[in-house]
Amino acid sequence: MNAPDAVGVVTKSILKTALASLGLAPGDVVAFHTSLSAFGHIENGADTVIDAILETIGPSGTTLAPTLTFDERWGPECPPVFDVRRTPSVTGRTPEVFRLRPDAVRSLHPTHSWAAIGPRARELTTGHEDSATPCGPESPLGRLARDPRGKILLAGVTLKSCTFFHHCEEVAGVPYHLQKRPTHVVMTDTTGAVIERDLYLHCWHGLALDFTKPEADLLRLGVMKKAFLIHAPLSLLNASRTAEFIIDKLRRNEEYFKTQELC
Ligand SMILES: CC(C)(COP(=O)(O)OP(=O)(O)OC[C@H]1O[C@@H](n2cnc3c(N)ncnc32)[C@H](O)[C@@H]1OP(=O)(O)O)[C@@H](O)C(=O)NCCC(=O)NCCS
């Protein structure tokens, strides 16, 4: 894999080379999770990461950024309020810079919204508010799972950040991922219209989970490819094959991800 330049700065071209060598290709639909600081110094920070992804997948590709907004207190007695234009995400600087780009389209969901850029951005994000659960089949992640070009990029982070596993948990019907009662949520869309829905939110007080557990198997099966840039891990997963593997594991054992330690 390409090394950073002599003064240790990661440039866009270094990142692009690294992404391409992992298998990210023109026309892909890719959801990413990031940590900027894991790379030491990235020239121009978040914009470089975003541009490296957009340029690697080209104009026919679509990128999804996690613009999640959660608070462990949220539930029927403490409902979230969400404005798709203004509510900041809590998943790092890169998704936040991404969602504020003029061509980004953000899905309407009080906790698990995704922003997208690319020709399939609307198709992937539309109607998230009508999905009763955060990561179901008609959420952006559900649509990613069905896309033969769907991929997940972990840049500077590990499988601990892989929200896609919650989609797998939903499909497998594990009992711990969702709150038992729906929450009445009030959201504001891009036009300023108020949208109200009764949604099942993620349960933040469920099992302690270890999402890194499947890494060795996913690597062995070629579903996941991993490399390092500086000391930062860079991984790319095939979304549909990941879903197939994880859903099967969870159907055999709904506590597959369970760990004694908090992660
Ligand atoms: C929480 C998390 C975002 C923290 O990572 P991080 O690298 O500290 O934060 P960011 O990616 O937001 O990058 C900003 C930080 O990078 C550093 N930074 C700033 N500019 C930088 C640059 N040009 N190059 C490298 N690092 C830089 C700074 O430390 C900055 O922190 P500051 O804003 O407090 O000064 C990360 O660990 C993580 O979990 N990412 C995945 C989140 C996610 O998608 N979760 C989904 C499941 S819940």
PDBQT file of the ligand as one rigid body, heavy atoms in Angstrom, charges set to zero:
ROOT
HETATM    1  C1  LIG A 301     -15.732   8.981  17.211  1.00  0.00    +0.000 C 
HETATM    2  C2  LIG A 301     -14.748   9.178  16.036  1.00  0.00    +0.000 C 
HETATM    3  C3  LIG A 301     -15.420   9.928  14.918  1.00  0.00    +0.000 C 
HETATM    4  C4  LIG A 301     -13.557   9.944  16.585  1.00  0.00    +0.000 C 
HETATM    5  O1  LIG A 301     -12.534   9.969  15.599  1.00  0.00    +0.000 OA
HETATM    6  P1  LIG A 301     -11.594  11.248  15.476  1.00  0.00    +0.000 P 
HETATM    7  O2  LIG A 301     -10.531  10.954  14.516  1.00  0.00    +0.000 OA
HETATM    8  O3  LIG A 301     -11.167  11.672  16.836  1.00  0.00    +0.000 OA
HETATM    9  O4  LIG A 301     -12.591  12.382  14.987  1.00  0.00    +0.000 OA
HETATM   10  P2  LIG A 301     -12.947  12.899  13.517  1.00  0.00    +0.000 P 
HETATM   11  O5  LIG A 301     -12.953  11.806  12.529  1.00  0.00    +0.000 OA
HETATM   12  O6  LIG A 301     -14.206  13.649  13.721  1.00  0.00    +0.000 OA
HETATM   13  O7  LIG A 301     -11.796  13.882  13.152  1.00  0.00    +0.000 OA
HETATM   14  C5  LIG A 301     -11.572  15.066  13.907  1.00  0.00    +0.000 C 
HETATM   15  C6  LIG A 301     -10.307  14.933  14.689  1.00  0.00    +0.000 C 
HETATM   16  O8  LIG A 301      -9.257  14.519  13.842  1.00  0.00    +0.000 OA
HETATM   17  C7  LIG A 301      -8.097  15.310  14.114  1.00  0.00    +0.000 C 
HETATM   18  N1  LIG A 301      -7.845  16.075  12.919  1.00  0.00    +0.000 N 
HETATM   19  C8  LIG A 301      -8.228  17.331  12.576  1.00  0.00    +0.000 A 
HETATM   20  N2  LIG A 301      -7.788  17.634  11.344  1.00  0.00    +0.000 NA
HETATM   21  C9  LIG A 301      -7.117  16.550  10.916  1.00  0.00    +0.000 A 
HETATM   22  C10 LIG A 301      -6.412  16.262   9.726  1.00  0.00    +0.000 A 
HETATM   23  N3  LIG A 301      -6.313  17.155   8.749  1.00  0.00    +0.000 N 
HETATM   24  N4  LIG A 301      -5.852  15.043   9.615  1.00  0.00    +0.000 NA
HETATM   25  C11 LIG A 301      -5.936  14.129  10.592  1.00  0.00    +0.000 A 
HETATM   26  N5  LIG A 301      -6.582  14.356  11.763  1.00  0.00    +0.000 NA
HETATM   27  C12 LIG A 301      -7.159  15.547  11.909  1.00  0.00    +0.000 A 
HETATM   28  C13 LIG A 301      -8.369  16.140  15.333  1.00  0.00    +0.000 C 
HETATM   29  O9  LIG A 301      -7.957  15.375  16.445  1.00  0.00    +0.000 OA
HETATM   30  C14 LIG A 301      -9.872  16.242  15.300  1.00  0.00    +0.000 C 
HETATM   31  O10 LIG A 301     -10.405  16.344  16.583  1.00  0.00    +0.000 OA
HETATM   32  P3  LIG A 301     -10.928  17.779  17.069  1.00  0.00    +0.000 P 
HETATM   33  O11 LIG A 301     -12.032  18.151  16.136  1.00  0.00    +0.000 OA
HETATM   34  O12 LIG A 301     -11.397  17.506  18.447  1.00  0.00    +0.000 OA
HETATM   35  O13 LIG A 301      -9.758  18.682  16.947  1.00  0.00    +0.000 OA
HETATM   36  C15 LIG A 301     -14.261   7.796  15.506  1.00  0.00    +0.000 C 
HETATM   37  O14 LIG A 301     -13.507   7.142  16.503  1.00  0.00    +0.000 OA
HETATM   38  C16 LIG A 301     -15.388   6.887  15.124  1.00  0.00    +0.000 C 
HETATM   39  O15 LIG A 301     -15.930   6.147  15.952  1.00  0.00    +0.000 OA
HETATM   40  N6  LIG A 301     -15.790   6.955  13.847  1.00  0.00    +0.000 N 
HETATM   41  C17 LIG A 301     -16.905   6.174  13.331  1.00  0.00    +0.000 C 
HETATM   42  C18 LIG A 301     -18.214   6.815  13.761  1.00  0.00    +0.000 C 
HETATM   43  C19 LIG A 301     -19.375   6.062  13.160  1.00  0.00    +0.000 C 
HETATM   44  O16 LIG A 301     -19.587   6.100  11.958  1.00  0.00    +0.000 OA
HETATM   45  N7  LIG A 301     -20.134   5.320  14.002  1.00  0.00    +0.000 N 
HETATM   46  C20 LIG A 301     -21.219   4.536  13.527  1.00  0.00    +0.000 C 
HETATM   47  C21 LIG A 301     -21.680   3.565  14.544  1.00  0.00    +0.000 C 
HETATM   48  S1  LIG A 301     -22.186   4.334  16.011  1.00  0.00    +0.000 SA
ENDROOT
TORSDOF 0
